[in-house]
C-alpha cells in the first residue's frame, strides 16, 4: 500500500492535469479584465485565472 504522502502527491498531480485540460475561468471578474490578457506583466496570472475569457484555450462543447 502506498504511503499517504505519495497518495496526496498523486492526487494533486492528477487534479492539476485535469484542470490544465479544461477551459474555464477561475475568477469571476475576467470579462472586466480582458485588457490584461496580452499584457506581458499579467499574462501568467491571466492564463491561470482567466483561461477561457482570454481565449488561451478552446472550450469543449
C-alpha positions as CSV (number, residue, x, y, z in Angstrom):
1,X,0.0,0.0,0.0
2,X,1.2,3.5,-0.9
3,X,2.0,5.9,1.9
4,X,-0.4,8.7,2.5
5,X,2.1,11.4,1.3
6,X,2.6,9.6,-2.0
7,X,-1.2,9.3,-2.5
8,X,-1.7,13.0,-1.8
9,X,1.0,14.0,-4.3
10,X,-0.5,11.8,-6.9
11,X,-3.9,13.3,-6.3
12,X,-2.5,16.9,-6.6
13,X,-0.8,16.0,-9.9
14,X,-3.9,14.4,-11.3
15,X,-6.0,17.4,-10.3
16,X,-3.6,19.8,-11.9
17,X,-3.6,17.7,-15.1
18,X,-7.4,17.7,-15.2
19,X,-7.6,21.4,-14.7
20,X,-5.0,22.0,-17.4
21,X,-7.1,20.1,-19.8
22,X,-10.3,22.0,-19.2
23,X,-11.2,25.5,-20.4
24,X,-12.8,27.7,-17.8
25,X,-12.2,30.9,-15.7
26,X,-11.2,30.6,-12.1
27,X,-12.0,34.3,-11.3
28,X,-15.5,35.8,-11.5
29,X,-14.3,39.2,-12.9
30,X,-12.4,38.0,-16.0
31,X,-14.7,39.7,-18.6
32,X,-13.9,43.1,-17.0
33,X,-10.1,42.4,-17.2
34,X,-9.8,41.4,-20.8
35,X,-7.3,44.2,-21.4
36,X,-4.8,42.4,-19.2
37,X,-4.9,39.2,-21.3
38,X,-2.0,40.2,-23.5
39,X,-0.1,42.4,-21.1
40,X,3.2,40.7,-20.5
41,X,3.2,41.6,-16.8
42,X,-0.1,39.8,-16.3
43,X,-0.1,37.0,-18.9
44,X,0.9,34.3,-16.5
45,X,-1.7,35.2,-14.0
46,X,-4.4,35.7,-16.6
47,X,-3.5,32.3,-18.2
48,X,-4.2,30.7,-14.8
49,X,-7.2,32.7,-13.7
50,X,-9.0,33.7,-17.0
51,X,-8.1,31.0,-19.4
52,X,-11.4,30.9,-21.2
53,X,-12.1,34.6,-21.3
54,X,-8.7,35.4,-22.7
55,X,-9.2,32.6,-25.3
56,X,-6.0,30.9,-24.3
57,X,-7.9,27.6,-24.7
58,X,-10.8,26.2,-26.6
59,X,-13.9,25.2,-24.7
60,X,-15.1,21.7,-25.3
61,X,-18.8,21.6,-26.4
